[in-house]
């Protein structure tokens, strides 16, 4: 029974990873690709780790997988956020059909101050 | 065990898709994103290998891979931001 549930969890993880990679290939823009791929693939890897916990219980393998879940969650999302901010400051162009860009509206006044200081 | 083998080959095919984006990505940011995603999928490969072989040190390799991928992503983000590392 445990093996059956863990196989189902592996299937869910594979599905999420596949959709994330499909978004990475098909979407037109770096920002779209980042938001699609990071969320889906992180959830897929967390599902696969959770299937390990379900299959083996609280062994040494299960405890290590349970430790790896929050590490994966926080490092992946914060790294994606830093990369998004860096690529926006670096000036990569958005897709032509994008409608709004709140971040550049917010930081329009602040960048002049920082350039004056330096 | 056949299902485990299938999921292993499926994850390897997904890393091939990420390498496709690395090759044809138009900007630097696309390549960095693809490398980051490929690192997370490799963690999944390590976990499936741990299920197949029953060895527990493969999860340690996965955790170390997560942290190294995070450091690489942060470094490339700071490089794209054109700032120093200690700022």
Backbone of each chain as ProteinMPNN parsed JSONL, in Angstrom:
{"seq_chain_A": "XXXXXXXXXXXXXXXXXXXXXXXXXXXXXXXXXXXXXXXXXXXXXXXXXXXXXXXXXXXXXXXXXXXXXXXXXXXXXXXXXXXXXXXXXXXXXXXXXXXXXXXXXXXXXXXXXXXXXX", "coords_chain_A": {"N_chain_A": [[0.833, -1.212, 0.0], [1.896, 1.244, 0.846], [3.871, 1.453, -1.088], [2.326, 1.755, -3.388], [1.058, 4.275, -2.99], [3.333, 5.853, -2.945], [4.29, 5.464, -5.524], [2.289, 6.795, -6.938], [2.744, 9.393, -6.035], [5.259, 9.844, -7.167], [4.491, 9.86, -9.841], [2.904, 12.205, -9.903], [4.91, 14.077, -9.391], [6.555, 13.746, -11.648], [4.801, 14.641, -13.611], [4.463, 17.365, -12.925], [7.102, 18.257, -13.249], [7.429, 17.824, -15.974], [5.583, 19.651, -17.058], [6.732, 22.03, -16.21], [9.172, 22.027, -17.631], [8.158, 22.085, -20.193], [7.018, 24.635, -20.208], [9.375, 26.049, -19.969], [10.492, 25.621, -22.455], [8.548, 26.543, -24.284], [7.488, 29.135, -23.681], [7.544, 32.732, -24.311], [9.337, 34.597, -23.147], [11.867, 35.775, -20.86], [10.969, 36.272, -18.265], [8.439, 35.071, -18.117], [9.25, 32.418, -18.574], [10.786, 31.969, -16.295], [8.933, 32.204, -14.154], [7.178, 30.164, -14.759], [8.776, 27.812, -14.87], [10.254, 27.598, -12.437], [8.366, 27.409, -10.315], [6.795, 25.102, -10.983], [8.716, 23.005, -11.287], [9.994, 22.971, -8.823], [7.905, 22.179, -7.13], [7.463, 19.661, -8.204], [9.879, 18.275, -7.629], [9.716, 18.338, -4.851], [7.491, 16.709, -4.452], [8.522, 14.242, -5.322], [10.505, 13.795, -3.394], [8.862, 13.606, -1.155], [7.524, 11.28, -1.739], [9.54, 9.47, -1.271], [9.748, 9.647, 1.514], [7.245, 8.581, 2.196], [7.504, 5.968, 1.248], [9.661, 4.752, 2.673], [9.238, 5.378, 5.351], [10.254, 6.509, 8.645], [13.115, 6.123, 8.327], [16.762, 6.282, 7.978], [16.959, 7.199, 5.355], [14.42, 8.363, 4.933], [14.396, 10.436, 6.839], [16.463, 12.036, 5.901], [15.415, 12.836, 3.425], [13.239, 14.278, 4.338], [14.542, 16.401, 5.544], [15.66, 17.559, 3.307], [13.544, 18.717, 1.924], [12.569, 21.419, 2.927], [14.975, 22.849, 2.495], [15.291, 22.743, -0.313], [12.936, 24.072, -1.063], [13.148, 26.763, -0.009], [15.675, 27.717, -0.974], [15.461, 27.483, -3.768], [13.291, 29.153, -4.495], [14.089, 31.694, -3.512], [16.46, 32.086, -4.918], [15.458, 32.241, -7.521], [14.016, 34.599, -7.326], [16.063, 36.492, -6.876], [17.452, 36.241, -9.263], [15.535, 37.121, -11.078], [15.251, 39.832, -10.357], [17.837, 40.722, -10.887], [18.007, 40.281, -13.667], [16.087, 42.036, -14.539], [17.146, 44.507, -13.805], [19.405, 44.431, -15.355], [18.3, 44.806, -17.82], [16.944, 43.188, -19.75], [14.739, 42.647, -22.459], [11.155, 42.779, -22.271], [8.375, 40.695, -23.334], [6.674, 41.527, -26.409], [3.897, 41.748, -26.218], [3.319, 42.174, -23.567], [1.551, 43.688, -20.838], [1.935, 45.328, -18.559], [4.338, 46.849, -16.31], [5.226, 46.953, -13.345], [7.437, 47.088, -11.729], [9.491, 48.653, -12.841], [8.171, 51.071, -12.858], [8.027, 51.586, -10.137], [10.715, 51.789, -9.345], [11.682, 53.967, -10.671], [12.246, 56.55, -9.744], [14.104, 56.015, -7.785], [16.475, 55.071, -8.872], [17.737, 57.262, -9.971], [18.562, 58.653, -7.697], [20.47, 56.882, -6.635], [22.373, 56.914, -8.636], [23.224, 59.52, -8.445], [24.483, 59.484, -5.957], [26.651, 57.718, -6.354]], "CA_chain_A": [[0.0, 0.0, 0.0], [2.8, 2.395, 0.861], [4.54, 1.54, -2.384], [1.362, 2.263, -4.363], [0.913, 5.722, -2.792], [4.586, 6.514, -3.323], [4.344, 5.493, -6.991], [1.405, 7.869, -7.401], [3.415, 10.675, -5.787], [6.3, 10.001, -8.193], [3.814, 10.251, -11.074], [2.556, 13.631, -9.812], [6.151, 14.843, -9.526], [6.978, 13.711, -13.052], [3.894, 15.483, -14.389], [4.782, 18.778, -12.68], [8.401, 18.565, -13.862], [7.245, 17.898, -17.423], [4.931, 20.911, -17.415], [7.71, 23.102, -16.026], [10.123, 22.043, -18.756], [7.407, 22.523, -21.377], [6.97, 26.088, -20.132], [10.722, 26.569, -20.229], [10.764, 25.588, -23.891], [7.549, 27.159, -25.158], [7.069, 30.51, -23.396], [8.314, 33.624, -25.184], [10.027, 35.683, -22.478], [12.636, 35.227, -19.73], [10.189, 36.36, -17.019], [7.449, 33.998, -18.181], [9.93, 31.135, -18.404], [11.227, 31.828, -14.905], [7.823, 31.947, -13.242], [6.596, 28.849, -15.033], [9.657, 26.673, -14.62], [10.683, 27.457, -11.045], [7.287, 26.914, -9.451], [6.379, 23.727, -11.3], [9.761, 22.013, -11.079], [10.219, 22.855, -7.386], [6.84, 21.348, -6.558], [7.665, 18.29, -8.655], [10.962, 17.657, -6.855], [9.228, 18.136, -3.487], [6.622, 15.529, -4.483], [9.343, 13.031, -5.423], [11.115, 13.606, -2.067], [7.809, 13.162, -0.237], [7.265, 9.87, -2.033], [10.595, 8.709, -0.574], [9.364, 9.583, 2.928], [6.108, 7.664, 2.329], [7.898, 4.592, 0.97], [10.575, 4.162, 3.642], [8.96, 5.729, 6.727], [11.269, 7.365, 9.264], [14.46, 5.556, 8.311], [17.735, 7.316, 7.676], [16.62, 7.785, 4.051], [13.251, 9.217, 5.073], [14.731, 11.658, 7.569], [17.265, 12.906, 5.022], [14.512, 13.438, 2.448], [12.418, 15.275, 5.041], [15.38, 17.585, 5.728], [15.952, 18.183, 2.017], [12.385, 19.434, 1.36], [12.595, 22.877, 3.121], [16.146, 23.441, 1.852], [14.955, 22.912, -1.736], [11.872, 25.054, -1.213], [13.553, 28.154, 0.209], [16.78, 28.156, -1.827], [15.047, 27.606, -5.163], [12.447, 30.332, -4.731], [14.828, 32.946, -3.305], [17.374, 32.232, -6.037], [14.7, 32.698, -8.686], [13.681, 36.018, -7.117], [17.271, 37.298, -7.089], [17.762, 36.21, -10.695], [14.549, 37.97, -11.757], [15.601, 41.23, -10.11], [19.071, 41.017, -11.606], [17.795, 40.366, -15.111], [15.319, 43.252, -14.83], [18.063, 45.649, -13.74], [20.305, 44.322, -16.497], [17.632, 45.405, -18.968], [16.438, 42.306, -20.79], [13.451, 43.153, -22.92], [9.971, 41.954, -22.052], [7.658, 40.288, -24.546], [6.02, 42.674, -27.0], [2.488, 41.848, -25.854], [3.128, 42.355, -22.124], [0.721, 44.871, -20.663], [2.324, 46.241, -17.494], [5.652, 46.641, -15.716], [5.147, 47.76, -12.123], [8.725, 47.221, -11.034], [10.232, 49.806, -13.35], [7.464, 52.27, -12.407], [8.363, 51.85, -8.741], [12.122, 52.123, -9.131], [12.123, 54.978, -11.623], [12.845, 57.673, -9.035], [15.196, 55.623, -6.878], [17.728, 54.85, -9.587], [18.413, 58.545, -10.138], [19.239, 58.959, -6.443], [21.671, 56.068, -6.473], [23.409, 57.36, -9.57], [23.801, 60.756, -7.916], [25.407, 59.16, -4.87], [27.888, 57.109, -6.818]], "C_chain_A": [[0.867, 1.262, 0.0], [3.493, 2.581, -0.479], [3.625, 2.122, -3.443], [1.227, 3.776, -4.25], [2.182, 6.445, -3.232], [4.771, 6.532, -4.839], [3.465, 6.595, -7.554], [2.057, 9.235, -7.193], [4.545, 10.919, -6.793], [5.674, 10.425, -9.516], [3.423, 11.716, -11.074], [3.8, 14.499, -10.004], [6.646, 14.875, -10.956], [6.116, 14.626, -13.901], [4.227, 16.96, -14.202], [6.11, 19.156, -13.328], [8.269, 18.695, -15.376], [6.591, 19.208, -17.824], [5.88, 22.089, -17.246], [8.677, 23.183, -17.179], [9.44, 22.452, -20.041], [7.275, 24.043, -21.392], [8.311, 26.71, -20.42], [11.025, 26.594, -21.712], [9.833, 26.527, -24.648], [7.287, 28.637, -24.906], [8.027, 31.526, -24.029], [9.357, 34.495, -24.492], [10.81, 35.099, -21.302], [11.807, 35.249, -18.442], [9.106, 35.283, -16.976], [8.079, 32.645, -17.942], [10.307, 30.905, -16.963], [10.056, 31.495, -14.003], [7.171, 30.609, -13.508], [7.481, 27.746, -14.492], [9.97, 26.506, -13.143], [9.592, 26.871, -10.166], [6.99, 25.45, -9.709], [7.457, 22.726, -10.942], [10.085, 21.86, -9.6], [9.158, 21.981, -6.734], [6.996, 19.891, -6.973], [8.753, 17.586, -7.865], [10.542, 17.415, -5.416], [8.302, 16.923, -3.424], [7.435, 14.245, -4.541], [10.022, 12.737, -4.082], [10.092, 13.081, -1.065], [7.432, 11.706, -0.486], [8.306, 8.979, -1.374], [10.263, 8.556, 0.9], [8.24, 8.573, 3.125], [6.562, 6.224, 2.17], [8.714, 3.99, 2.106], [10.235, 4.474, 5.088], [10.079, 6.572, 7.308], [12.582, 6.608, 9.439], [15.499, 6.664, 8.277], [17.429, 7.982, 6.344], [15.454, 8.759, 4.175], [13.556, 10.513, 5.785], [15.54, 12.603, 6.702], [16.376, 13.577, 3.974], [13.649, 14.518, 3.088], [13.224, 16.535, 5.331], [15.561, 18.32, 4.404], [14.793, 19.001, 1.485], [12.427, 20.944, 1.646], [13.81, 23.561, 2.52], [15.854, 23.731, 0.381], [13.949, 24.033, -1.937], [12.42, 26.475, -1.102], [14.667, 28.58, -0.733], [16.325, 28.346, -3.268], [14.25, 28.887, -5.39], [13.218, 31.63, -4.541], [15.855, 33.159, -4.408], [16.673, 32.727, -7.281], [14.345, 34.169, -8.548], [14.883, 36.914, -7.368], [17.624, 37.362, -8.571], [16.816, 37.101, -11.487], [14.889, 39.437, -11.587], [16.855, 41.62, -10.885], [18.851, 41.15, -13.097], [16.961, 41.586, -15.465], [16.224, 44.473, -14.784], [19.006, 45.634, -14.934], [19.643, 44.742, -17.805], [17.262, 44.454, -20.079], [15.032, 42.736, -21.161], [12.321, 42.188, -22.584], [9.365, 41.591, -23.406], [6.878, 41.483, -25.098], [4.582, 42.862, -26.579], [2.259, 41.972, -24.36], [2.433, 43.68, -21.87], [1.273, 45.828, -19.62], [3.68, 45.865, -16.926], [5.731, 47.495, -14.457], [6.508, 48.02, -11.51], [9.506, 48.43, -11.534], [9.514, 51.102, -13.002], [7.851, 52.627, -10.981], [9.793, 52.357, -8.586], [12.606, 53.232, -10.051], [12.803, 56.14, -10.907], [14.076, 57.285, -8.251], [16.519, 55.49, -7.617], [18.473, 56.153, -9.824], [19.169, 58.926, -8.872], [20.531, 58.163, -6.313], [22.759, 56.483, -7.448], [24.029, 58.671, -9.111], [24.814, 60.475, -6.814], [26.729, 58.636, -5.412], [28.59, 58.062, -7.797]], "O_chain_A": [[0.61, 2.213, -0.739], [3.681, 3.703, -0.949], [4.068, 2.888, -4.299], [1.27, 4.488, -5.253], [2.115, 7.523, -3.823], [5.332, 7.481, -5.388], [3.834, 7.256, -8.525], [1.952, 10.122, -8.041], [4.767, 12.051, -7.221], [6.241, 11.245, -10.238], [3.572, 12.406, -12.082], [3.756, 15.522, -10.687], [7.108, 15.912, -11.432], [6.613, 15.305, -14.799], [4.274, 17.721, -15.168], [6.24, 20.243, -13.891], [8.902, 19.551, -15.993], [6.988, 19.82, -18.816], [5.847, 23.036, -18.032], [8.981, 24.274, -17.663], [10.053, 23.093, -20.894], [7.402, 24.673, -22.442], [8.392, 27.772, -21.038], [11.734, 27.482, -22.186], [10.272, 27.233, -25.555], [6.895, 29.344, -25.835], [9.196, 31.213, -24.258], [10.194, 35.087, -25.173], [10.454, 34.034, -20.798], [11.929, 34.344, -17.617], [8.878, 34.66, -15.939], [7.536, 31.817, -17.211], [10.175, 29.795, -16.449], [10.161, 30.598, -13.166], [6.661, 29.976, -12.584], [7.028, 26.864, -13.763], [9.955, 25.383, -12.638], [9.838, 25.96, -9.375], [6.936, 24.646, -8.779], [7.155, 21.69, -10.35], [10.414, 20.762, -9.149], [9.47, 21.142, -5.889], [6.7, 18.986, -6.194], [8.586, 16.433, -7.469], [10.944, 16.422, -4.809], [8.327, 16.184, -2.44], [7.086, 13.262, -3.888], [10.11, 11.58, -3.671], [10.401, 12.228, -0.234], [7.065, 10.985, 0.442], [7.998, 7.86, -0.963], [10.459, 7.489, 1.482], [8.253, 7.8, 4.083], [6.069, 5.342, 2.873], [8.493, 2.837, 2.475], [10.857, 3.913, 5.99], [10.778, 7.272, 6.576], [13.092, 6.47, 10.551], [15.186, 7.831, 8.51], [17.612, 9.191, 6.201], [15.483, 9.846, 3.599], [13.053, 11.57, 5.405], [15.345, 13.818, 6.745], [16.56, 14.755, 3.668], [13.361, 15.543, 2.47], [12.66, 17.629, 5.364], [15.61, 19.549, 4.373], [15.008, 19.9, 0.671], [12.33, 21.719, 0.694], [13.722, 24.708, 2.082], [16.133, 24.824, -0.112], [14.08, 24.844, -2.854], [12.192, 27.301, -1.986], [14.627, 29.695, -1.252], [16.765, 29.288, -3.927], [14.493, 29.617, -6.351], [13.035, 32.572, -5.311], [16.102, 34.299, -4.801], [17.221, 33.543, -8.021], [14.366, 34.909, -9.531], [14.757, 37.968, -7.993], [18.043, 38.405, -9.074], [17.225, 37.757, -12.445], [14.828, 40.208, -12.545], [16.93, 42.703, -11.465], [19.434, 42.026, -13.735], [17.096, 42.126, -16.563], [16.1, 45.374, -15.614], [19.367, 46.685, -15.465], [20.331, 45.006, -18.791], [17.258, 44.849, -21.245], [14.239, 43.135, -20.309], [12.487, 40.968, -22.605], [9.769, 42.091, -24.455], [6.467, 42.357, -24.335], [4.078, 43.984, -26.572], [1.116, 41.886, -23.911], [2.669, 44.667, -22.568], [1.105, 47.038, -19.766], [4.121, 44.721, -17.038], [6.236, 48.617, -14.488], [6.719, 49.039, -10.853], [10.115, 49.15, -10.742], [10.163, 52.138, -12.861], [7.988, 53.802, -10.64], [10.052, 53.255, -7.784], [13.812, 53.424, -10.203], [13.809, 56.664, -11.384], [14.985, 58.093, -8.062], [17.575, 55.767, -7.049], [19.703, 56.163, -9.874], [20.278, 59.454, -8.943], [21.566, 58.707, -5.927], [23.944, 56.413, -7.121], [25.211, 58.92, -9.35], [25.858, 61.122, -6.73], [27.799, 59.063, -4.979], [29.661, 57.739, -8.311]]}, "seq_chain_B": "XXXXXXXXXXXXXXXXXXXXXXXXXXXXXXXXXXXXXXXXXXXXXXXXXXXXXXXXXXXXXXXXXXXXXXXXXXXXXXXXXXXXXXX", "coords_chain_B": {"N_chain_B": [[9.356, -2.106, -10.104], [9.737, -1.477, -12.74], [8.355, 0.875, -13.152], [9.914, 2.695, -11.733], [12.231, 2.651, -13.28], [11.202, 3.718, -15.635], [10.529, 6.331, -14.761], [13.047, 7.306, -14.195], [14.281, 7.396, -16.773], [12.554, 9.253, -17.908], [13.045, 11.584, -16.428], [15.677, 12.018, -17.205], [15.275, 12.621, -19.897], [13.966, 15.039, -19.525], [16.051, 16.653, -18.556], [17.474, 16.773, -20.914], [15.759, 18.367, -22.427], [16.041, 20.788, -21.001], [18.726, 21.295, -21.574], [18.463, 21.848, -24.254], [17.232, 24.359, -24.164], [19.346, 25.734, -22.986], [21.166, 25.692, -25.079], [19.861, 27.102, -27.216], [19.067, 29.5, -26.079], [18.317, 32.962, -26.18], [19.38, 35.054, -24.572], [21.626, 35.808, -21.763], [20.323, 35.411, -19.356], [18.336, 33.495, -19.85], [19.838, 31.2, -20.189], [20.942, 30.907, -17.641], [18.64, 30.472, -16.109], [17.822, 28.034, -17.213], [19.928, 26.361, -16.457], [19.606, 26.407, -13.687], [17.07, 25.187, -13.359], [17.705, 22.713, -14.39], [19.42, 21.792, -12.415], [17.615, 21.34, -10.286], [16.105, 19.268, -11.355], [18.031, 17.297, -11.535], [18.363, 16.739, -8.852], [15.964, 15.395, -8.427], [16.537, 13.138, -9.989], [18.587, 12.009, -8.448], [17.113, 11.285, -6.182], [15.33, 9.363, -7.205], [17.177, 7.448, -7.983], [18.066, 6.765, -5.439], [15.802, 5.471, -4.479], [15.843, 3.281, -6.179], [18.29, 1.942, -5.702], [18.456, 1.834, -2.921], [20.397, 2.985, -1.316], [21.502, 5.44, 1.045], [23.185, 7.595, 0.806], [22.84, 8.971, -1.513], [20.893, 10.894, -1.216], [22.261, 12.781, 0.238], [24.027, 13.702, -1.699], [22.142, 14.96, -3.296], [21.273, 17.095, -1.612], [23.65, 18.582, -1.372], [23.921, 19.286, -4.02], [21.703, 20.962, -4.388], [22.454, 23.175, -2.791], [24.827, 24.049, -4.019], [23.852, 24.753, -6.551], [22.223, 26.863, -5.816], [24.124, 28.743, -4.902], [25.496, 29.244, -7.295], [23.433, 30.381, -8.84], [22.841, 32.719, -7.39], [25.27, 34.052, -7.649], [25.38, 34.519, -10.435], [23.145, 36.156, -10.64], [23.94, 38.409, -9.203], [25.99, 39.188, -10.865], [24.591, 39.875, -13.162], [23.255, 42.014, -12.153], [25.158, 43.867, -12.002], [26.743, 44.576, -9.718], [28.909, 44.62, -6.807], [30.021, 41.685, -4.98], [29.905, 41.867, -2.209], [28.003, 43.689, -1.549]], "CA_chain_B": [[10.673, -1.588, -10.479], [9.688, -0.918, -14.09], [7.899, 2.266, -13.047], [11.067, 3.477, -11.302], [13.105, 2.803, -14.444], [10.573, 4.671, -16.564], [10.636, 7.7, -14.254], [14.447, 7.698, -14.352], [14.51, 7.814, -18.154], [11.753, 10.453, -18.161], [13.754, 12.742, -15.873], [16.852, 12.272, -18.044], [14.781, 13.319, -21.082], [13.669, 16.434, -19.151], [17.316, 17.393, -18.545], [17.825, 17.046, -22.312], [14.973, 19.547, -22.827], [16.667, 21.973, -20.413], [19.945, 21.57, -22.336], [18.033, 22.492, -25.5], [17.048, 25.787, -23.883], [20.673, 26.312, -22.778], [21.845, 25.881, -26.366], [19.253, 28.088, -28.094], [18.569, 30.661, -25.364], [18.858, 34.165, -26.808], [20.132, 35.933, -23.675], [22.339, 35.123, -20.687], [19.385, 35.041, -18.305], [17.667, 32.235, -20.202], [20.748, 30.081, -19.936], [21.071, 30.716, -16.195], [17.393, 29.855, -15.661], [17.791, 26.633, -17.623], [20.877, 25.615, -15.62], [18.989, 26.293, -12.367], [16.017, 24.168, -13.443], [18.348, 21.412, -14.593], [19.914, 21.344, -11.111], [16.519, 20.79, -9.477], [15.705, 17.976, -11.917], [19.065, 16.331, -11.168], [18.024, 16.301, -7.495], [14.951, 14.354, -8.596], [17.204, 11.919, -10.472], [19.284, 11.416, -7.298], [16.131, 10.667, -5.296], [14.836, 8.137, -7.835], [18.265, 6.467, -7.865], [18.078, 6.285, -4.056], [14.735, 4.476, -4.367], [16.189, 2.079, -6.929], [19.394, 1.189, -5.111], [18.326, 1.683, -1.483], [21.497, 3.631, -0.599], [21.013, 6.713, 1.588], [24.095, 8.725, 0.578], [22.453, 9.714, -2.715], [20.143, 12.086, -0.786], [23.267, 13.782, 0.605], [24.475, 14.311, -2.962], [21.082, 15.873, -3.718], [21.28, 18.317, -0.798], [24.824, 19.369, -1.767], [23.649, 19.837, -5.351], [20.79, 22.101, -4.209], [23.143, 24.348, -2.249], [25.765, 24.553, -5.035], [23.064, 25.41, -7.587], [21.765, 28.143, -5.251], [25.254, 29.68, -4.903], [25.739, 29.643, -8.669], [22.375, 31.275, -9.302], [23.006, 34.021, -6.743], [26.428, 34.712, -8.241], [25.019, 35.035, -11.749], [22.201, 37.262, -10.458], [24.715, 39.596, -8.828], [26.726, 39.622, -12.051], [23.66, 40.562, -14.055], [22.855, 43.269, -11.522], [26.35, 44.731, -12.107], [27.193, 45.082, -8.43], [29.94, 43.788, -6.188], [29.435, 40.566, -4.248], [29.702, 42.143, -0.785], [27.131, 44.858, -1.403]], "C_chain_B": [[10.673, -0.993, -11.881], [9.272, 0.547, -14.08], [9.045, 3.174, -12.622], [12.025, 3.711, -12.469], [12.538, 3.811, -15.427], [10.729, 6.104, -16.069], [12.067, 8.2, -14.352], [14.735, 8.186, -15.778], [13.742, 9.078, -18.485], [12.471, 11.694, -17.642], [15.009, 13.053, -16.684], [16.446, 12.988, -19.33], [14.461, 14.775, -20.759], [14.955, 17.252, -19.049], [17.784, 17.685, -19.964], [17.037, 18.241, -22.839], [15.596, 20.824, -22.282], [17.957, 22.316, -21.152], [19.623, 22.204, -23.68], [17.846, 23.988, -25.293], [18.397, 26.459, -23.62], [21.332, 26.6, -24.123], [21.215, 27.036, -27.141], [18.707, 29.31, -27.366], [19.152, 31.948, -25.913], [19.697, 35.035, -25.877], [20.845, 35.103, -22.604], [21.372, 34.611, -19.627], [18.66, 33.741, -18.593], [18.555, 31.047, -19.895], [20.885, 29.814, -18.445], [19.823, 30.049, -15.616], [17.377, 28.368, -15.996], [18.755, 25.787, -16.792], [20.296, 25.388, -14.227], [17.937, 25.184, -12.348], [16.619, 22.781, -13.614], [18.918, 20.88, -13.281], [18.809, 20.732, -10.274], [16.084, 19.434, -10.016], [16.744, 16.904, -11.6], [18.875, 15.857, -9.724], [16.946, 15.216, -7.532], [15.546, 13.045, -9.081], [17.927, 11.219, -9.322], [18.3, 10.69, -6.392], [15.598, 9.363, -5.883], [15.907, 7.045, -7.814], [18.352, 5.911, -6.449], [16.965, 5.273, -3.83], [15.169, 3.175, -5.034], [17.268, 1.257, -6.237], [19.266, 0.989, -3.605], [19.468, 2.257, -0.675], [21.054, 5.022, -0.143], [21.957, 7.874, 1.299], [23.734, 9.526, -0.657], [21.63, 10.948, -2.366], [21.122, 13.181, -0.35], [23.816, 14.486, -0.632], [23.433, 15.309, -3.462], [21.089, 17.171, -2.949], [22.469, 19.2, -1.181], [24.607, 20.004, -3.132], [22.713, 21.031, -5.274], [21.566, 23.341, -3.785], [24.127, 24.92, -3.272], [25.024, 25.275, -6.157], [22.578, 26.778, -7.113], [22.888, 29.17, -5.288], [25.557, 30.156, -6.322], [24.703, 30.612, -9.185], [22.515, 32.663, -8.698], [24.184, 34.778, -7.347], [26.097, 35.287, -9.614], [24.032, 36.183, -11.648], [22.941, 38.536, -10.081], [25.523, 40.113, -10.004], [25.807, 40.365, -13.016], [23.236, 41.897, -13.494], [23.967, 44.312, -11.576], [26.701, 45.395, -10.779], [28.308, 44.193, -7.928], [29.269, 42.711, -5.342], [29.172, 40.897, -2.788], [28.754, 43.297, -0.554], [25.735, 44.448, -0.993]], "O_chain_B": [[11.486, -0.124, -12.195], [9.755, 1.354, -14.875], [9.143, 4.305, -13.097], [12.563, 4.806, -12.638], [13.259, 4.642, -15.98], [11.028, 7.0, -16.858], [12.289, 9.391, -14.57], [15.344, 9.238, -15.976], [14.222, 9.901, -19.264], [12.509, 12.726, -18.313], [15.372, 14.22, -16.837], [17.172, 13.859, -19.81], [14.652, 15.654, -21.6], [14.96, 18.427, -19.415], [18.416, 18.712, -20.211], [17.568, 19.044, -23.607], [15.681, 21.828, -22.989], [18.261, 23.493, -21.343], [20.405, 23.002, -24.196], [18.248, 24.793, -26.133], [18.588, 27.62, -23.984], [21.983, 27.632, -24.289], [21.94, 27.874, -27.676], [17.96, 30.088, -27.959], [20.366, 32.035, -26.1], [20.633, 35.691, -26.334], [20.699, 33.882, -22.538], [21.559, 33.531, -19.067], [18.396, 32.963, -17.676], [18.091, 30.017, -19.405], [20.939, 28.661, -18.015], [19.919, 29.179, -14.75], [16.972, 27.543, -15.177], [18.453, 24.642, -16.458], [20.465, 24.315, -13.647], [17.915, 24.35, -11.443], [16.118, 21.8, -13.064], [18.91, 19.672, -13.044], [19.026, 19.714, -9.617], [15.734, 18.542, -9.242], [16.396, 15.737, -11.415], [19.186, 14.71, -9.402], [17.0, 14.246, -6.776], [15.129, 11.969, -8.652], [17.894, 9.993, -9.219], [18.601, 9.609, -5.886], [15.43, 8.376, -5.167], [15.595, 5.866, -7.649], [18.67, 4.737, -6.259], [17.146, 4.316, -3.077], [14.898, 2.09, -4.52], [17.184, 0.03, -6.184], [19.888, 0.082, -3.052], [19.522, 2.048, 0.537], [20.318, 5.705, -0.855], [21.587, 9.028, 1.516], [24.244, 10.629, -0.852], [21.645, 11.935, -3.101], [20.853, 14.367, -0.541], [24.042, 15.696, -0.626], [23.779, 16.368, -3.985], [20.932, 18.241, -3.538], [22.327, 20.416, -1.303], [25.051, 21.126, -3.378], [22.893, 22.008, -6.001], [21.372, 24.423, -4.339], [24.254, 26.139, -3.388], [25.502, 26.29, -6.663], [22.523, 27.731, -7.89], [22.665, 30.324, -5.652], [25.841, 31.335, -6.533], [25.039, 31.564, -9.889], [22.337, 33.667, -9.387], [24.117, 35.992, -7.538], [26.486, 36.412, -9.927], [24.064, 37.096, -12.473], [22.617, 39.617, -10.573], [25.729, 41.319, -10.141], [26.203, 41.365, -13.615], [22.895, 42.814, -14.242], [23.759, 45.479, -11.245], [26.926, 46.604, -10.712], [28.622, 43.161, -8.521], [28.085, 42.816, -5.023], [28.305, 40.279, -2.171], [28.709, 43.837, 0.551], [24.866, 45.303, -0.824]]}, "name": "protein", "num_of_chains": 2, "seq": "XXXXXXXXXXXXXXXXXXXXXXXXXXXXXXXXXXXXXXXXXXXXXXXXXXXXXXXXXXXXXXXXXXXXXXXXXXXXXXXXXXXXXXXXXXXXXXXXXXXXXXXXXXXXXXXXXXXXXXXXXXXXXXXXXXXXXXXXXXXXXXXXXXXXXXXXXXXXXXXXXXXXXXXXXXXXXXXXXXXXXXXXXXXXXXXXXXXXXXXXXXXXX"}
